[in-house]
């Protein structure tokens, strides 16, 4: 599992950033490799998971 967290999604920023095109490339490549990608809205709420 990998997690991508980005706070400054922009073509340029005064601090660390990631360009929208780079995120699109990453998600496209992940799909080509058959990897599942979830957005934060797709994740279960904290405490909603039960132990198996």
Biopython code that builds the backbone (N, CA, C, O; Angstrom):
import numpy as np
from Bio.PDB.StructureBuilder import StructureBuilder

atoms = [
    (1, "UNK", "N", (0.844, -1.155, 0.000)),
    (1, "UNK", "CA", (0.000, 0.000, 0.000)),
    (1, "UNK", "C", (0.902, 1.235, 0.000)),
    (1, "UNK", "O", (1.936, 1.270, 0.666)),
    (2, "UNK", "N", (0.493, 2.221, -0.745)),
    (2, "UNK", "CA", (1.176, 3.516, -0.784)),
    (2, "UNK", "C", (0.149, 4.601, -0.544)),
    (2, "UNK", "O", (-1.029, 4.443, -0.867)),
    (3, "UNK", "N", (0.598, 5.689, 0.018)),
    (3, "UNK", "CA", (-0.275, 6.820, 0.263)),
    (3, "UNK", "C", (0.327, 8.057, -0.369)),
    (3, "UNK", "O", (1.508, 8.348, -0.179)),
    (4, "UNK", "N", (-0.475, 8.778, -1.112)),
    (4, "UNK", "CA", (-0.054, 10.045, -1.702)),
    (4, "UNK", "C", (-0.865, 11.147, -1.049)),
    (4, "UNK", "O", (-2.092, 11.174, -1.138)),
    (5, "UNK", "N", (-0.166, 12.048, -0.399)),
    (5, "UNK", "CA", (-0.818, 13.195, 0.226)),
    (5, "UNK", "C", (-0.202, 14.436, -0.401)),
    (5, "UNK", "O", (1.017, 14.606, -0.393)),
    (6, "UNK", "N", (-1.042, 15.295, -0.940)),
    (6, "UNK", "CA", (-0.545, 16.513, -1.579)),
    (6, "UNK", "C", (-1.345, 17.706, -1.080)),
    (6, "UNK", "O", (-2.576, 17.695, -1.100)),
    (7, "UNK", "N", (-0.645, 18.718, -0.641)),
    (7, "UNK", "CA", (-1.301, 19.916, -0.134)),
    (7, "UNK", "C", (-1.235, 21.067, -1.132)),
    (7, "UNK", "O", (-2.118, 21.924, -1.149)),
    (8, "UNK", "N", (-0.204, 21.093, -1.955)),
    (8, "UNK", "CA", (-0.053, 22.167, -2.935)),
    (8, "UNK", "C", (-0.044, 21.540, -4.329)),
    (8, "UNK", "O", (1.012, 21.212, -4.870)),
    (9, "UNK", "N", (-1.230, 21.381, -4.894)),
    (9, "UNK", "CA", (-1.354, 20.838, -6.246)),
    (9, "UNK", "C", (-1.440, 22.039, -7.178)),
    (9, "UNK", "O", (-2.469, 22.710, -7.257)),
    (10, "UNK", "N", (-0.345, 22.298, -7.879)),
    (10, "UNK", "CA", (-0.276, 23.485, -8.727)),
    (10, "UNK", "C", (0.858, 23.319, -9.727)),
    (10, "UNK", "O", (1.743, 22.483, -9.545)),
    (11, "UNK", "N", (0.821, 24.121, -10.782)),
    (11, "UNK", "CA", (1.915, 24.089, -11.749)),
    (11, "UNK", "C", (3.165, 24.768, -11.200)),
    (11, "UNK", "O", (4.270, 24.515, -11.680)),
    (12, "UNK", "N", (2.998, 25.615, -10.212)),
    (12, "UNK", "CA", (4.127, 26.268, -9.537)),
    (12, "UNK", "C", (3.651, 26.747, -8.167)),
    (12, "UNK", "O", (2.489, 27.112, -7.989)),
    (13, "UNK", "N", (4.565, 26.736, -7.214)),
    (13, "UNK", "CA", (4.235, 27.159, -5.846)),
    (13, "UNK", "C", (5.544, 27.524, -5.173)),
    (13, "UNK", "O", (6.598, 26.996, -5.530)),
    (14, "UNK", "N", (5.486, 28.419, -4.203)),
    (14, "UNK", "CA", (6.706, 28.860, -3.537)),
    (14, "UNK", "C", (7.339, 27.790, -2.654)),
    (14, "UNK", "O", (8.522, 27.876, -2.328)),
    (15, "UNK", "N", (6.567, 26.795, -2.271)),
    (15, "UNK", "CA", (7.077, 25.690, -1.454)),
    (15, "UNK", "C", (6.947, 24.389, -2.247)),
    (15, "UNK", "O", (6.670, 24.415, -3.446)),
    (16, "UNK", "N", (7.141, 23.282, -1.594)),
    (16, "UNK", "CA", (7.013, 21.989, -2.265)),
    (16, "UNK", "C", (5.619, 21.851, -2.853)),
    (16, "UNK", "O", (4.631, 22.228, -2.223)),
    (17, "UNK", "N", (5.544, 21.309, -4.063)),
    (17, "UNK", "CA", (4.262, 21.154, -4.736)),
    (17, "UNK", "C", (4.335, 19.981, -5.700)),
    (17, "UNK", "O", (5.411, 19.449, -5.974)),
    (18, "UNK", "N", (3.186, 19.591, -6.204)),
    (18, "UNK", "CA", (3.112, 18.586, -7.262)),
    (18, "UNK", "C", (2.160, 19.128, -8.324)),
    (18, "UNK", "O", (1.078, 19.628, -8.016)),
    (19, "UNK", "N", (2.582, 19.020, -9.562)),
    (19, "UNK", "CA", (1.785, 19.522, -10.675)),
    (19, "UNK", "C", (0.608, 18.587, -10.940)),
    (19, "UNK", "O", (0.750, 17.373, -10.801)),
    (20, "UNK", "N", (-0.544, 19.123, -11.316)),
    (20, "UNK", "CA", (-1.699, 18.282, -11.643)),
    (20, "UNK", "C", (-1.369, 17.230, -12.702)),
    (20, "UNK", "O", (-1.865, 16.106, -12.634)),
    (21, "UNK", "N", (-0.539, 17.586, -13.673)),
    (21, "UNK", "CA", (-0.166, 16.631, -14.720)),
    (21, "UNK", "C", (0.591, 15.440, -14.138)),
    (21, "UNK", "O", (0.438, 14.321, -14.628)),
    (22, "UNK", "N", (1.393, 15.654, -13.115)),
    (22, "UNK", "CA", (2.138, 14.559, -12.477)),
    (22, "UNK", "C", (1.195, 13.620, -11.745)),
    (22, "UNK", "O", (1.374, 12.403, -11.792)),
    (23, "UNK", "N", (0.190, 14.168, -11.067)),
    (23, "UNK", "CA", (-0.797, 13.325, -10.393)),
    (23, "UNK", "C", (-1.579, 12.519, -11.425)),
    (23, "UNK", "O", (-1.813, 11.326, -11.234)),
    (24, "UNK", "N", (-1.979, 13.161, -12.507)),
    (24, "UNK", "CA", (-2.684, 12.451, -13.569)),
    (24, "UNK", "C", (-1.832, 11.319, -14.116)),
    (24, "UNK", "O", (-2.338, 10.222, -14.355)),
    (25, "UNK", "N", (-0.545, 11.570, -14.315)),
    (25, "UNK", "CA", (0.367, 10.532, -14.810)),
    (25, "UNK", "C", (0.434, 9.366, -13.817)),
    (25, "UNK", "O", (0.361, 8.204, -14.215)),
    (26, "UNK", "N", (0.572, 9.681, -12.528)),
    (26, "UNK", "CA", (0.651, 8.630, -11.506)),
    (26, "UNK", "C", (-0.610, 7.768, -11.480)),
    (26, "UNK", "O", (-0.528, 6.541, -11.412)),
    (27, "UNK", "N", (-1.774, 8.412, -11.535)),
    (27, "UNK", "CA", (-3.030, 7.659, -11.493)),
    (27, "UNK", "C", (-3.230, 6.832, -12.763)),
    (27, "UNK", "O", (-3.736, 5.711, -12.702)),
    (28, "UNK", "N", (-2.838, 7.378, -13.901)),
    (28, "UNK", "CA", (-2.936, 6.637, -15.162)),
    (28, "UNK", "C", (-2.014, 5.428, -15.134)),
    (28, "UNK", "O", (-2.413, 4.330, -15.522)),
    (29, "UNK", "N", (-0.800, 5.622, -14.683)),
    (29, "UNK", "CA", (0.169, 4.507, -14.612)),
    (29, "UNK", "C", (-0.318, 3.443, -13.634)),
    (29, "UNK", "O", (-0.198, 2.249, -13.912)),
    (30, "UNK", "N", (-0.858, 3.855, -12.506)),
    (30, "UNK", "CA", (-1.387, 2.890, -11.533)),
    (30, "UNK", "C", (-2.502, 2.068, -12.162)),
    (30, "UNK", "O", (-2.552, 0.851, -11.982)),
    (31, "UNK", "N", (-3.393, 2.717, -12.897)),
    (31, "UNK", "CA", (-4.487, 1.998, -13.564)),
    (31, "UNK", "C", (-3.941, 1.019, -14.591)),
    (31, "UNK", "O", (-4.438, -0.102, -14.698)),
    (32, "UNK", "N", (-2.930, 1.421, -15.344)),
    (32, "UNK", "CA", (-2.316, 0.535, -16.337)),
    (32, "UNK", "C", (-1.718, -0.698, -15.679)),
    (32, "UNK", "O", (-1.715, -1.779, -16.268)),
    (33, "UNK", "N", (-1.213, -0.543, -14.466)),
    (33, "UNK", "CA", (-0.621, -1.657, -13.728)),
    (33, "UNK", "C", (-1.662, -2.467, -12.964)),
    (33, "UNK", "O", (-1.328, -3.468, -12.330)),
    (34, "UNK", "N", (-2.919, -2.039, -13.020)),
    (34, "UNK", "CA", (-3.987, -2.752, -12.337)),
    (34, "UNK", "C", (-4.053, -2.464, -10.850)),
    (34, "UNK", "O", (-4.635, -3.248, -10.101)),
    (35, "UNK", "N", (-3.475, -1.367, -10.406)),
    (35, "UNK", "CA", (-3.496, -1.025, -8.992)),
    (35, "UNK", "C", (-4.789, -0.294, -8.642)),
    (35, "UNK", "O", (-5.298, 0.499, -9.435)),
    (36, "UNK", "N", (-5.300, -0.560, -7.487)),
    (36, "UNK", "CA", (-6.517, 0.083, -7.013)),
    (36, "UNK", "C", (-6.153, 1.441, -6.426)),
    (36, "UNK", "O", (-5.211, 1.557, -5.642)),
    (37, "UNK", "N", (-6.901, 2.453, -6.808)),
    (37, "UNK", "CA", (-6.682, 3.803, -6.277)),
    (37, "UNK", "C", (-7.966, 4.288, -5.619)),
    (37, "UNK", "O", (-9.051, 4.194, -6.193)),
    (38, "UNK", "N", (-7.823, 4.800, -4.423)),
    (38, "UNK", "CA", (-8.964, 5.334, -3.694)),
    (38, "UNK", "C", (-8.691, 6.775, -3.321)),
    (38, "UNK", "O", (-7.565, 7.126, -2.969)),
    (39, "UNK", "N", (-9.697, 7.599, -3.395)),
    (39, "UNK", "CA", (-9.606, 8.963, -2.897)),
    (39, "UNK", "C", (-9.947, 8.976, -1.426)),
    (39, "UNK", "O", (-10.496, 8.003, -0.910)),
    (40, "UNK", "N", (-9.633, 10.054, -0.743)),
    (40, "UNK", "CA", (-9.917, 10.102, 0.689)),
    (40, "UNK", "C", (-11.410, 9.971, 0.974)),
    (40, "UNK", "O", (-11.791, 9.483, 2.038)),
    (41, "UNK", "N", (-12.255, 10.394, 0.048)),
    (41, "UNK", "CA", (-13.701, 10.250, 0.232)),
    (41, "UNK", "C", (-14.155, 8.791, 0.126)),
    (41, "UNK", "O", (-15.256, 8.451, 0.559)),
    (42, "UNK", "N", (-13.316, 7.938, -0.444)),
    (42, "UNK", "CA", (-13.656, 6.519, -0.609)),
    (42, "UNK", "C", (-13.248, 5.665, 0.582)),
    (42, "UNK", "O", (-13.656, 4.508, 0.683)),
    (43, "UNK", "N", (-12.452, 6.219, 1.479)),
    (43, "UNK", "CA", (-11.954, 5.452, 2.620)),
    (43, "UNK", "C", (-13.024, 5.351, 3.700)),
    (43, "UNK", "O", (-13.846, 6.255, 3.851)),
    (44, "UNK", "N", (-13.014, 4.235, 4.463)),
    (44, "UNK", "CA", (-14.007, 4.098, 5.537)),
    (44, "UNK", "C", (-13.703, 5.110, 6.651)),
    (44, "UNK", "O", (-12.555, 5.506, 6.853)),
    (45, "UNK", "N", (-14.734, 5.507, 7.352)),
    (45, "UNK", "CA", (-14.555, 6.432, 8.468)),
    (45, "UNK", "C", (-13.816, 5.736, 9.598)),
    (45, "UNK", "O", (-13.933, 4.524, 9.778)),
    (46, "UNK", "N", (-13.061, 6.506, 10.348)),
    (46, "UNK", "CA", (-12.321, 5.963, 11.495)),
    (46, "UNK", "C", (-13.275, 5.282, 12.443)),
    (46, "UNK", "O", (-14.330, 5.826, 12.768)),
    (47, "UNK", "N", (-12.913, 4.095, 12.888)),
    (47, "UNK", "CA", (-13.734, 3.344, 13.832)),
    (47, "UNK", "C", (-14.804, 2.500, 13.182)),
    (47, "UNK", "O", (-15.499, 1.757, 13.875)),
    (48, "UNK", "N", (-14.963, 2.590, 11.857)),
    (48, "UNK", "CA", (-16.018, 1.818, 11.213)),
    (48, "UNK", "C", (-15.553, 0.420, 10.814)),
    (48, "UNK", "O", (-16.365, -0.410, 10.407)),
    (49, "UNK", "N", (-14.256, 0.157, 10.927)),
    (49, "UNK", "CA", (-13.740, -1.178, 10.598)),
    (49, "UNK", "C", (-13.779, -2.058, 11.831)),
    (49, "UNK", "O", (-13.509, -1.595, 12.940)),
    (50, "UNK", "N", (-14.110, -3.312, 11.646)),
    (50, "UNK", "CA", (-14.134, -4.249, 12.767)),
    (50, "UNK", "C", (-13.039, -5.272, 12.566)),
    (50, "UNK", "O", (-12.663, -5.572, 11.433)),
    (51, "UNK", "N", (-12.534, -5.798, 13.637)),
    (51, "UNK", "CA", (-11.496, -6.824, 13.574)),
    (51, "UNK", "C", (-12.077, -8.089, 12.991)),
    (51, "UNK", "O", (-13.209, -8.471, 13.288)),
    (52, "UNK", "N", (-11.283, -8.731, 12.157)),
    (52, "UNK", "CA", (-11.748, -9.985, 11.521)),
    (52, "UNK", "C", (-11.560, -11.146, 12.452)),
    (52, "UNK", "O", (-11.889, -12.279, 12.101)),
]
sb = StructureBuilder()
sb.init_structure("model")
sb.init_model(0)
sb.init_chain("A")
sb.init_seg("    ")
for serial, (resi, resn, name, xyz) in enumerate(atoms, 1):
    if name == "N":
        sb.init_residue(resn, " ", resi, " ")
    sb.init_atom(name, np.array(xyz, "f"), 0.0, 1.0, " ", f" {name:<3s}", serial, name[0])
structure = sb.get_structure()
